[in-house]
């Protein structure tokens, strides 16, 4: 049933209300069973489906209305004071079909439309993103709060580009990320007052001894031929630092923690565990499940179980596979967790899961499929994205894989 609902795409409001009630009941029952020390791998595995915020049921239904989220931001002074010629950071989403490339770009307010709307242009990028937008939109952020380091990296790219050696980076071809090289940057005039830098993106990198033995006038390479080269704005989310997208690394998730202080707890709950993240998940159903589960004390219970080296001996049906499912359930809501929960328990969760893997015997690990162990390591990587730098996350993951 959980797997069936995981892919739910019905649009009937009455049906969806019943589904939401059922999912909450199922979630609370799972917490009740854990408290009673009754564990089941099939049940735990099914619950990992429901705690995945990318499940169809959460992606396509129950979205909190933009107007409701915008109302929360009406107390933010910096938004009220926005005026013509002000610079702001704006979260943009590409038009790619499969997985849009997203990111923050710097924009300038060129006109005010009524009391609430702004017309914005992106002076260093193409006009594809120019738009009319509400000053209360979740896609806006104070100037350079999201773009400062990224824009410095791109300015350095242009200033220090070596036309012979090129500059290696990751480039999205609107379908996949590719290891790429930029050899040339040129100016393009959009309007009299808007001139942007375009990068000649070659979807390949050059190596002296390449197994594929593909070559051009610059040497042997891996990747795609000149036929697939593309000119695009330097200030485009489709260009990213080398190996940040092409080595299996996940894109950094933007978490707007400003909302955490603006949201009042549901009258049914004492503690807020989850809040909406406009760029990640705004499913009221999902947020309710996480908050209901957390307010039973279930997250703390899972942490205690994972931390207990004697758990397999104390409780029937507890093994590394069940522990793995519990680790996933604990970390899957990482993007929507309230900042206070991350501050209090984030590092504790990571250390508990790491220590559990380290103390688990080789014999026990050999009995588990590699995919299951990889999911546990992924759980550590996910929750770490909220409070650890990328280099430290990668170091932790490497230690666990070893």
Secondary structure, DSSP 8 states (H G I E B T S, - for coil): -HHHHHT-----HHHHHHHHHHHHHHHHHHHHHHHTT---HHHHHHHHHHT-TTSHHHHHS-B--HHHHHHHGGG-HHHHT--TT-EEEEEEE---SSS--EEEEEEEEEEEETTTEEEEE-TTS-GGG-EEEETT-TTEEETTTTTHHHHHHHHHHHHT--TTT-EEEEEE-SSSEEEEEEEEEEEEEEETTEEEEEEEEESEEE-SS-TT-EEETTEEEEE--GGG-EEEESS-TTEEETTSSTTS--------GGGGGT----TT-SS--B--BTTTB-BHHHHHHHHHHHTTTHHHHHHHHHH-TTHHHHSTT--HHHHHHHHHHHHHGGGTB-HHHHHHHHHHHHHHHHHHHHHS-HHHHHTS-HHHHHHHHHHHHHHHTTTS-HHHHHHHHHHHH-
